[in-house]
C-alpha cells in the first residue's frame, strides 16, 4: 500500500485530510520502533 493509498483511505474512512509527508513520517517512526523492538529480543 502506497502513502497515497493510505492518504486516500484516511480521507474516505475518517473524512480527515493528512499530507503524504506526514504519513511517511509516521510510518517511518513506527517502522523504526518496530525494528528496534525486534532487535531487543
Secondary structure, DSSP 4 states (H G I P E B T S, - for coil): --HHHHHHHHHHHH-----HHHHHHHHHHHHHHHHHHHHT-
